[in-house]
Amino acid sequence: MARRMTLRLHVIHDGHGWRAFDADGGSVVLDGVEGRFLPVLPEQAEVTLLVLPIELLLVRTFTLPLAHPRFIDTEILGQELDERAGIESDAWWLVWQAGKTDDAVAGLVIGMPEAWREEIDADPQWRQVQAVLVDAETHLARFLPSATTEDTLAILDVDAEGVFLGVCRQGIWQGMRRLKRTADMDAMAEDCRRSLQAMGWPDDGVALGRVDRDLSGALGLAQWRGEVLHDALPPRVTHDLAAEHCKLDFRHDRWAVRDASGLRQWLRPLVLAAGMLIIWVAMAAYQLHQLSARADAYREQIVQAFHRGLPDEPVMIDALAQLRKAAGSSAGSSEFAAWLQQLAAINRAYKAMPWQMQELEWRDGVVKMAGKADSLEKLNRLRALLEKESGHRVELADTDLSGKTVHFRMRWQ
């Protein structure tokens, strides 16, 4: 049996219902389902582009006291929407565009209901949609490349049912809107002017795009640099929208498209794992260097102790064996043997629970030690461990809790 080809569609909502367009330019009206945002797709169909109507979306401008637009994220914008307009940010999945002003960043944020996003993720035919765009931007953004030097531009695109309009300042959208066509063209033109003014466009500013002859006459734009249509107006929904110019794509951040095939989906985890491995190797090398330096210092201390304890024996072959022999045969062997026992007890305690030793002194049968522990709890455990290993009661002479570590002095005999 021949395998059926996957049908890849562009799905667009015209404000009333859904239409799907295939690669050959064919279109079909999609049936809706009660209680669902998504329409029913044909079998073996996948959606590559989803275009949402701006009338059903949240559209707001914002100004934030940040040094650069890269510091903006969903949480910051959500808090701004909540504080300024009482909008529950958890109910919206946001996309935004912003630019730097004199002492802040400003731009436009558009939100789609979070319930729509969840519904898309739950449907196998929809979840791999490559881009989720706003229809107002797909209509308006294609007129921007012809004029990038102007400060503030009004963009209009008319169709048989109404007009998309927006204002762009230095490449950053200041607002977007859709107005329905009315029989009273003067009233419609007045609504257009007021909307553009509310977005920050001056009456004598430059305007681009596409309008029909009637709307052009009613608007009376002083600096119109676009196209005036004299024939039948196009429908609102077209399948050749210039999506390559769009910057407001809802598929971003944690909702970015994940390629299920190949290694692309594993690239970021592999990079993070490689970074962690490099850090671990560096830390291990640093610890090895520290231990090597500490071992050299211990060896030097042993050599010095050997020559102090056995000044008449210049050759050191086995320091511990020679010290034990001397301890059993010399007059002061009992005291020296006791000191070796205490050293062995300290060594056993250190192996069980390391700490940072700063001073160690043996005089007249009394051991005095100073060091640092990570916490007071660890210091108490160290004291108990030393009492167990040495067989003596260990006293804390002094503790200092002023820093991140605990400085201590203790003694026993």
C-alpha positions in Angstrom: 0.0 0.0 0.0 1.4 3.4 -1.0 2.1 5.7 1.9 0.0 8.8 1.9 1.9 12.1 1.5 1.9 14.6 4.4 -0.1 17.7 3.6 1.6 20.8 4.9 -0.7 23.8 5.4 -0.7 27.5 6.2 -3.8 28.1 8.5 -5.1 31.6 8.8 -8.0 33.0 10.8 -9.9 35.9 9.1 -11.7 37.1 12.3 -14.7 34.9 11.5 -13.4 31.5 10.7 -10.4 29.4 9.6 -8.9 28.8 6.1 -6.1 26.5 5.1 -3.7 27.0 2.2 -1.5 24.4 0.7 1.8 24.8 -1.3 -0.1 24.8 -4.6 -2.2 27.8 -3.6 -5.4 25.8 -3.0 -7.5 26.8 -0.1 -10.3 25.2 2.0 -12.5 26.4 4.8 -11.9 24.5 8.0 -14.6 23.4 10.3 -14.5 24.5 13.9 -15.2 22.4 17.0 -17.4 23.6 19.8 -15.3 24.3 22.9 -12.0 24.3 21.1 -9.8 27.0 19.6 -8.4 24.8 16.9 -10.3 23.7 13.8 -10.4 20.2 12.4 -7.6 19.4 10.0 -7.7 17.0 7.0 -6.0 13.6 7.6 -2.3 13.4 7.0 -2.1 17.2 7.4 0.5 19.2 9.4 0.5 23.0 10.1 3.7 24.8 9.2 2.3 28.4 9.7 -0.5 29.6 11.9 -1.7 33.2 11.6 -3.8 34.7 14.4 -6.3 37.6 14.1 -5.2 40.7 16.0 -8.7 41.3 17.2 -8.5 38.2 19.4 -5.1 39.0 20.9 -3.8 41.2 23.7 -2.0 44.3 22.3 -0.2 46.7 24.7 2.7 49.2 24.6 5.2 49.3 27.4 8.1 51.3 28.8 10.6 49.8 31.2 13.6 51.3 33.1 16.1 48.8 31.7 19.5 49.4 30.2 19.0 47.2 27.1 16.1 45.2 25.5 17.9 41.9 26.1 17.0 42.2 29.8 13.3 41.9 29.0 11.6 38.5 29.6 8.2 37.1 30.1 8.2 37.6 33.9 9.1 41.3 33.7 6.4 42.0 31.0 3.9 40.0 32.9 4.5 42.0 36.0 4.2 45.2 34.0 0.9 44.2 32.5 -0.4 43.2 36.0 0.6 46.5 37.6 -0.4 48.8 34.8 -3.6 47.2 33.5 -4.6 44.5 36.0 -4.0 41.8 33.3 -3.3 38.3 34.7 0.0 37.4 33.0 -0.4 33.7 33.6 -3.4 33.7 31.2 -1.3 35.0 28.3 1.7 33.7 26.2 3.6 36.9 25.3 5.7 38.0 22.3 7.3 41.4 22.1 9.6 43.8 20.3 11.4 46.6 22.0 14.1 49.2 21.4 16.4 51.5 23.4 15.2 55.1 24.3 17.2 57.7 26.2 16.9 56.1 29.6 14.6 53.1 29.2 13.4 50.5 26.7 10.0 50.7 25.0 8.0 48.6 22.6 5.0 46.5 21.8 3.8 43.3 23.5 1.2 41.0 22.1 -0.4 38.1 23.9 -2.2 35.0 22.8 -4.3 33.1 25.4 -2.3 30.5 27.2 -5.1 28.0 26.7 -4.5 28.2 22.9 -0.9 27.4 23.4 -1.7 24.4 25.5 -4.2 23.2 23.0 -1.7 23.4 20.2 0.9 21.4 22.2 -1.7 18.7 22.9 -2.5 18.0 19.3 0.0 16.0 17.2 -1.1 17.7 14.0 -0.4 21.2 15.4 2.4 20.9 17.9 5.2 21.1 15.3 3.9 24.3 13.7 7.0 26.3 12.7 5.7 29.8 13.3 2.7 31.4 15.0 2.3 35.0 13.7 -0.1 38.0 14.0 -2.0 38.8 10.9 -1.6 42.5 11.3 2.2 42.2 11.1 2.1 39.8 8.2 0.2 42.5 6.2 2.1 45.5 7.4 5.7 44.4 7.9 6.2 43.7 4.1 6.0 47.5 3.4 8.8 48.4 5.9 12.0 47.5 3.8 11.2 50.3 1.2 11.7 53.0 3.9 14.0 52.4 6.8 15.4 55.9 7.3 12.2 57.6 8.5 11.8 58.2 12.3 8.0 57.4 12.5 6.0 55.7 9.8 2.3 54.9 9.5 1.6 51.7 7.6 -1.8 50.8 6.2 -3.1 47.8 4.2 -6.7 47.7 3.0 -8.8 44.8 1.9 -12.4 44.1 1.1 -13.5 43.9 4.7 -11.4 46.6 6.4 -7.9 47.9 7.0 -4.8 47.0 9.0 -2.9 49.9 10.4 0.1 50.4 12.6 2.9 52.8 13.5 6.6 51.9 13.4 9.4 54.0 14.9 12.9 53.2 13.9 12.0 49.6 13.2 10.1 49.1 16.5 6.3 48.7 16.3 4.4 51.3 18.4 1.0 49.7 17.8 -1.2 47.7 15.5 -4.9 47.5 14.9 -7.7 46.3 12.6 -10.7 48.4 11.6 -13.7 47.1 9.8 -14.9 48.8 6.6 -18.0 50.9 7.0 -20.3 52.7 4.5 -19.3 56.1 6.0 -15.8 56.5 4.6 -15.2 59.8 6.4 -16.0 58.2 9.8 -13.7 55.3 8.9 -10.9 57.7 7.9 -11.3 59.6 11.2 -11.0 56.3 13.1 -7.8 55.6 11.2 -6.3 59.0 12.0 -7.2 58.8 15.7 -5.7 55.3 16.0 -2.5 56.3 14.3 -2.2 59.4 16.4 -2.7 57.3 19.6 0.2 55.2 18.4 2.5 58.3 18.2 2.2 59.2 14.5 2.1 62.9 13.6 -0.6 64.1 11.1 2.0 65.3 8.6 4.2 62.1 8.9 5.1 59.7 6.2 2.6 56.9 5.4 3.2 53.7 3.5 1.3 50.6 2.4 -1.8 50.1 0.3 -5.2 51.9 0.4 -8.1 52.1 -2.0 -9.1 55.3 -3.8 -12.1 56.1 -1.5 -10.1 55.8 1.7 -7.1 57.7 0.3 -9.4 60.6 -0.6 -11.0 60.6 2.9 -7.7 60.4 4.7 -6.0 63.2 2.8 -2.5 62.0 3.8 0.1 64.7 3.2 3.0 62.3 2.7 1.5 59.2 1.2 4.2 57.0 -0.4 2.3 53.8 -1.0 -0.1 52.3 -3.5 -3.7 53.4 -4.2 -6.0 50.6 -5.5 -8.5 51.5 -8.1 -9.8 48.0 -8.9 -11.6 45.4 -6.8 -10.1 45.0 -3.3 -8.3 41.8 -2.3 -9.7 39.5 0.4 -8.4 39.8 3.9 -7.0 36.2 3.9 -4.3 35.5 1.4 -1.8 32.6 1.4 1.2 34.7 0.1 1.7 36.8 3.2 5.2 38.1 3.6 6.0 36.2 6.8 9.7 36.5 6.3 9.5 40.1 7.4 7.8 39.3 10.7 9.5 39.6 14.0 6.6 38.9 16.4 6.6 35.1 16.4 5.0 33.4 19.4 7.2 30.3 18.9 10.1 31.4 21.1 11.8 30.7 24.4 10.4 27.5 26.1 7.9 27.3 23.3 10.4 27.3 20.5 10.1 24.5 17.9 12.0 21.4 18.8 13.2 19.2 15.9 12.3 15.7 16.9 14.7 14.1 14.3 18.5 14.3 14.3 20.8 15.7 17.0 19.5 19.3 16.9 17.3 18.8 19.9 20.3 17.5 21.9 22.7 20.3 20.9 22.0 22.5 24.0 22.1 19.6 26.5 25.4 18.4 25.0 26.9 21.9 25.2 25.9 22.2 28.8 27.2 18.7 29.6 30.6 19.5 27.9 30.8 22.8 29.9 30.1 20.9 33.2 32.7 18.3 32.3 35.3 21.0 31.6 34.5 22.7 34.9 34.7 19.3 36.8 38.1 18.5 35.2 39.4 22.0 36.1 38.2 21.6 39.7 39.7 18.1 40.0 43.1 19.4 38.6 43.0 22.3 41.1 42.3 19.9 44.0 45.0 17.5 42.9 47.4 20.4 42.8 46.4 21.5 46.3 46.8 17.9 47.7 50.2 17.5 46.0 51.3 20.8 47.6 49.9 19.7 51.0 51.7 16.3 50.7 55.0 18.0 50.0 54.5 20.2 53.0 53.8 17.2 55.2 56.9 15.5 53.9 58.9 18.5 54.8 57.4 18.6 58.3 58.3 14.9 58.7 61.9 15.5 57.7 62.1 18.4 60.1 60.5 16.5 62.9 62.9 13.5 62.2 66.0 15.6 62.4 64.7 17.4 65.6 63.9 14.1 67.3 66.9 12.2 66.1 69.7 14.8 65.6 72.4 12.1 65.8 70.9 9.9 63.0 71.6 11.8 59.8 70.3 9.1 57.4 66.4 8.8 57.1 65.3 5.5 55.6 61.9 4.9 57.2 61.0 7.9 59.3 58.1 6.2 61.2 60.1 3.0 62.0 63.1 5.0 63.1 61.0 7.2 65.3 59.3 4.2 66.9 62.6 2.6 67.5 63.9 5.7 69.1 60.8 6.1 71.2 61.3 2.6 72.7 65.0 3.0 73.4 65.5 6.6 74.6 65.0 8.1 78.0 62.2 10.4 76.8 60.6 7.7 74.8 57.3 7.6 76.8 56.5 11.3 76.2 57.5 11.0 72.5 55.4 7.9 72.1 52.4 9.7 73.6 52.9 12.5 71.1 53.0 10.0 68.2 49.7 8.4 69.5 48.1 11.8 69.5 49.3 12.4 66.0 47.8 9.1 64.9 44.5 10.0 66.6 44.4 13.4 64.8 45.2 11.6 61.5 42.4 9.1 61.9 39.9 12.0 62.7 41.1 13.9 59.7 40.5 11.0 57.4 37.0 10.6 58.7 36.1 14.3 58.5 38.6 16.7 57.0 39.0 20.3 58.3 41.4 23.1 57.8 44.2 22.9 60.4 46.1 26.1 61.1 48.2 25.4 64.2 49.1 22.2 66.1 51.3 22.3 69.3 52.4 19.6 71.8 53.9 20.8 75.1 54.1 19.1 78.5 51.6 16.4 77.4 49.0 19.0 76.3 47.8 19.2 72.6 46.7 22.6 71.4 45.1 22.9 67.9 43.7 25.8 65.9 41.7 25.6 62.7 38.6 26.3 60.7 35.4 24.3 60.2 32.5 24.8 57.8 29.9 25.2 60.5 29.3 25.0 64.2 27.6 21.6 63.7 30.7 20.3 62.0 32.9 21.6 64.8 30.9 19.7 67.4 31.2 16.6 65.4 34.9 17.1 65.1 35.2 17.6 68.8 33.4 14.3 69.5 35.5 12.5 66.9 38.7 13.7 68.4 37.6 12.6 71.9 36.8 9.2 70.6 40.1 8.8 68.7 42.4 10.3 71.4 40.7 8.9 74.4 40.8 12.3 76.1 38.3 15.0 76.9 38.6 17.8 74.3 37.9 21.3 75.4 37.0 24.2 73.1 39.1 27.2 74.2 37.8 29.7 71.7 35.4 30.0 68.7 34.8 32.8 66.3 31.5 32.8 64.3 31.9 36.2 62.6 32.7 34.8 59.1 31.3 32.1 56.8 33.4 29.6 58.6 34.0 28.8 62.3 37.5 29.6 63.6 38.3 27.5 66.7 41.0 26.6 69.3 40.8 23.4 71.3 43.1 21.5 73.7 43.3 18.2 75.4 45.8 16.1 77.5 
